[in-house]
């Protein structure tokens, strides 16, 4: 992923049509497979200045894919009249200096009460698993620390410390543990049901917003694990641990 910033200073006589031109060009960005998102911002102190932010899947996808493909001609036709107003057009990589401010809503991790509820959740869940006739054979010989590892994964997914990425191999380690296991749909559904039972048992927050977000991750994660476990699967092996918020699903398509 790379972020392109295009900085404009638009002459007064052309200001009226600038945003309209980009509304037209935005239609192309919405259809471009290389574009993740975009945003046009206008300066409050100097209304002649704009910043266009476009997140591309990669620099090469932007320069060699989008610009060399059929979409670029339509995009450029919409904003051609403003090319001379560009002051900067560069690609940027995000750094580790990032995080929410005090005004941001709490993470799901914070809303749940920190790490301890997820540790209790996984302890309760795997007690149910080893007593379940459908799932117990899948976890025969399970590492005694398995529940704790899954808790550390969930803690990071829901906005807690990135310990799984830093100490346990990150997404690559998690996804490779499902390869070739041939998980079935009945097993996936039982996994989901037992996780929800465990959430009730340990008292995870019951408000609809939290439970909907929690359930959406469990559905997404188990469906991805099922697909990745099939003999003919070619999953994404190297990706960041997903960061799950209040209704956010990252695109981890193989």
N, C-alpha and C positions, 0 to 999 in steps of 0.2 A: 504494500500500500504506500502511496506517495501523495503528497498534497501539493497541488499547483496553486500559486497565488498570482493573479494578474491585477496589477494596480493601474487604474485609469485616472486621468485628469481630463474631463470632457469640457470642451469649449461651450460657453453659455448658449450659443445659438443652436447647439445640437442636444442640449440636455433633455428637451421634451421627448425625444424619440429613443433615448438610450435604454431606459428600462423596458420599453416596449420591444426593442430589438432583442434584448436578452430574454424576455418572456418567450419570444419565438424560438430563440436558440435553445432555451431550456427544454423544449419539446424533444430536440435531438438528443440532449444529454440523458433524458429519462429513458430513451430507447437504446443508448449505447451500452453494450455489455462491459466495456472497460471502465465505466463511470459508476462509482459507489454513491456519491452524493455531491451536491453543489449548493452554493449560497452566494448571492450578490448583496453586498452591504454598502451603504452610503454614509459618508462622513457627516456628522452633525455640524462640526465647526466650519467645514468647507464643503458645501453641497456639490461642488464640481468634482469631487474625488470619490471614487468607488474602488472597492476591492472585491474581486471575484475569487472565490475559493472553490476548487474542484478536487475531490478525492478520487484518484485513479487507482486501479488495481496494481499498477506498477508504472514506472517511467517508460519502460519499453512498450507496455500496452497502450500508453497514451501516444507516444511518438511514432511507434511502428504499427500499432493496431488502429487506433482511432484516426490519427492524422493520415494514414495511408489507406483507410477504408472509405466506404461509400457515405458514411455519416458526416465526415468532416466538411464536404462540399456544402451540404445543407446548413451546417452550423456556421461556417464562415460567411455564407451568403447573407445570413441574418445580421451579422455584426460587422461586416466588411467596412461599413462607413465609419467605424470607430477604431480601426486598427492604428491610425496615427495618434490616437490619444493614449496609447499604452505607454506607461512609464517603466514598468517592470513585469517580467513574465518568467517565473522560476519555479523549480520543484523543490520541495522541502520534505525532510524526514522528521517525524515526531521524535522528541527526546523523552527521557525518563522524568523530566520535570513536568508533572501534570497531576491533577487531582481536583476533587470537588472543593468548593468553598462552603462557608458556614450556611449560606442561603440555599444550598442544594438540598434536595430531599435525601433522607437517609438511604443508605444501601439496604438491600434485602438482608444482608449479614447483620447490619446494625439493628434493623427493625426486629429481627429474630432474637436479638440479645447477645450477639457475639458468637464466640467459638463453641462454648459449652453446649448450647442446644443442638448444634450439628453433631457433636460427639455423641451426645445421648441419643440422637436420632439414629445414627448408624449402628450404635450398640443394640438398640431395640430392633432395628430392621434386620440385622443379621441373626439375632435370636429367633426371629420369625422365619427367616430363610432356612436355617438348618433344621427346623421342625416341619418344613413344607415338602411334601412328596414330589412336587414338580420341580422345585428349584434346588433342593438339597444336593442332588447328584451333580449339578453344575459347580458346586462349591466344595466338593469332597477334597479333603486335603488343604483346605483354605489356610493361608498364613494367619496365625493368631493376630497379626497386626493389620489384617485386611480392612476391618471396619474403621480403624483409625486412619488409614490411607484414604479411604473413600470420604471420610469426614473432612480431611485436609483438602481434598479436591473440591468438595461442595463449598467449603469455607471460601476458597479462592474464587470459585464460580460466582458466588453471590456477593462478592465485594469485599471479602476479608483479606488477610495477608497472603501474598503470593508464594506461600511455602511449597506448594506442590510443584510450581514451576522452578523454584530455586533449588529444591532438595530431592525431588522425586521424579525427575525426568519430564515434567510438563505434559503437554498434549500428546506428544509422540509416545510416551510410555503408556498413557491410558489407552490410546487407540490400538496399539499393538497387542494389548492384553485381550482384545476381543477378536483378533484375526483368526479365522478358521474354526471358530467355536460353533457355528451353525445354530445360533439362537433361533428359537421358534416364536411365532406370534403368541401362542398361549403362555410361553415362558415370559415374554416381555410384559404381557398384561398382568401376570401374577406379580412380577417385580414391581410394577406400578402400584398395584393394589396394596401390596405389603408395605411399600414405602409410605403410602397415604395412611395406612393403619398405624405405622410407627410414628408418623407426624402427629396423629391424634393422641397416641399414647404418651408422648413426651411433652405435649402441650405447645407445639409450634403455634405462632399467632394464627388466630382463626378468622381474622378479617378477610373479606372476599378478595381485596386487592392483593394481599400477600399470598393467600392460598392459590389464587389464579396464576400469579407469577411463578410460584413454586411448582405448581402442577404443570405449567407450560414447559418448564425446563425438564422435569421428569419425563414428560411425553417426548420432547425433542431428543433428549439424551438417549432414551431407550430405543427410539426408532432409529437413530443414527447407529447405535451399537448393533442393533439387529441387522441393519443393512451392511455394516462393515464386517460382520461376522460370517457372511455367506461365502461359499467357496469361490465365486466369481467376482468378489468385490475388489475394487481398486480405490480404496479410500485415500483421502488427504491424510498424510502422515505427519507433516510438519506444519503446525499452526499454533497460535497462542491458545492458552486455556480460555474458553469462552467466558465473557463477563456478562452475567445475566442481570438485567435490571427489571424495571416495572413494565414488562411487555416488550423486551428486545430480544430478537433471535439473530445471532450472527450467521452469515452464509458460509457453511462448511460443506459445500457440494464437491464431490469428487469428479 
